[in-house]
Amino acid sequence: MAGTPFDGRWPGAQLAGEYGLWVQPTGTAVLYEVMIESFGYLHGPPRPLVTDTPALMIDLRRLFRDPHVSPALRYRTGRDDAVRANVLDQPGAMEFLHGQAAAIAALVPSVSPDVVTVAVGCAGGRHRSVVIAEALALLLSGDGISTEVFHRDIRRPVVRR
């Protein structure tokens, strides 16, 4: 996973309970500007925590190979290093991630002082959406943007398909 946002220790990143992540850039006020919710489409549409509709919706269902298809990864989540590596090492994943982070960063000034809400969805909400949501938060912190992540479906049982 060389070159991914998860390399090394990220200052300002801490778990927010079992289902979230808080990323505060060092040296800035403790206010977040972006709220990212990961979810699984098989559990219903996103229900953003801050507004009725997300400013940006990222659908990963047809992007990148689903870790669910691998028996070794199926019962893990996007918080496991093996799942992160599986998702982020796929061709085009890092370019996609950086492009989405740039799009989100561009939205921040246009909605300020409100919070930019982003919904990141995959099939079950346990693998790809979790990895991408947390990686986006870490990349955004590098741009000085405070981010809070909530994983709506990470605790749900694996969906039988």
N, C-alpha and C positions, 0 to 999 in steps of 0.2 A: 504494500500500500504506500509505497514511496511517493511523496509529493501530495498526499491527501491532507485535508484539514485536520485530521486526527493525529498527525505526526507530532510527537513531543507533548509537552504540557502547555495548555492554553490558559494564559492568565485571564481571570474573570469568568471562567466557565465552571458552573457547579450544577449538580443535579437538583432539580426542584421536585422533591418527592420521588416516587417510583415511576411516574409517568411524564416527567417534564424535564426541561433543561433551561437554565437561566444563563445567558451570556451577556456580560457587561464589559464593554471595552475598558481597559485600565485608564484611569485619569479622567473619567467623564462622570457626569451626574447619574444617579441611579434612577433613570427613567427609561422605559423601553419604547421604541418607536415601531417595532415590528413584532407581530404575534403570528407564529406559525403553528398550524394544527395539522398533524398527520392523521390520516384516517384510511379505512378500507371501504371501497365502494360496495363490497358484499354485505356490509353492515349498514348501508344507507348513505345518503349524501352528507357532505360536511355540514356541521352546525357551528359556525364560527362563534367564538366566545365573546368577541368584542362588538361585532356588527352583524347585521342580518346576512350579508353576502360578502365573501372575500374579495379583496381588491384584485387578487391574482389566484387562479386555480391551476395547479400543476398535476396533470394526469399521467401517472407512470405505468398504467396497466399495459401499454403496448411498448414501453421503453425498457430496455435492459432485461436480461434473463431473470426470471423470478426465482429467488433462493428457495421458495417453497417446493420447487420440483426436485431439489436435492434432499434425500432422506436425512443426510447429516445436518442440514440447516433448517429443515422444516419446522422444528419445535423450538428453534432459537428465535431471537428478535434482532432488530437492527442495532441494538446496543451491544451485541456480541461482535468481537473483532473479526471472527470468521465471516460473519454476514456482511459487515462493513467492507471487508476486502473483496468479497464476492461481488458486491454491487459497484464499488468504486473502481475496481480494476477492469471493468468491462470497457470495451472500446467506446470512446465518446463520452463516457460518464463525467470525467472531470471538465471537459469542455462544456457540456450541458450544465453542470453545476455552476461554473463560473459565469455562464451566460444568464442563468436564472438569478444569481446573486446580483449581477449588474442591473437586471430589470427591476428587482426589488429595491435596490439602492436608489434607482432613478425615481421610484414612486414616493420615497420618503419625503422629499421637499414639497411635493404636490399635495400631500394630504396633511402635512404638519399644521396644527399641533396634534391632530388625531393619530391613531395607530394604524399602520398598514397591516392588513390581515391577509395571510396567505394560507391556502389550503393545499396540502400535498397528499395526493391519494394514490394508492395502489390497490391490488385486489383485496387482500385481507387486512391491511393496515399494521402488519407486524414486522415487515422486512424493509422493502425499498423505500416506502414513505418515511419510515423512522430514520433511516440512514440519510436520505436526502434532506429531510427537515433539520436534523442536527448539523449536518455539514454546511447547510446554508447559514445557520445561525453562527457557526464558527467563522465562516468567510465574511459575513456581514460585520462581525465584531472587529475584524481586521480593517474595515472601512469606518470604524467608529460608530457603528449602529448597534444599539442595545436591542437584544432579541429575547423573547420568551417563546418556548416551544412546549406544546401540549400534545401528547400521543393519545388520541381518543380510544383507539382499538388495540393497543399493544398488549393489554391484559386479557383480551378475549381469547377463547380457545381457537386453535388452528381450524380454519374452514376446510371441510372435506369437499374436494372437487374431483 
